[in-house]
């Protein structure tokens, strides 16, 4: 679904990564309040937060950029 955006490096926001990070954090907090261990949600929230630090105003597909090695 987002593959074309990633390969063309078009991160025009349909849903901003910063909002996805916020929502993932809310889901993680709700799971913790209810005593649920959801490691996948933890991983998603962490990755979205990492990506949002530099690419929060771009589309959620910009999460891909958090996986790329730093280019010097």
Beta strands, then each sheet from edge to edge (+ up, - down):
end
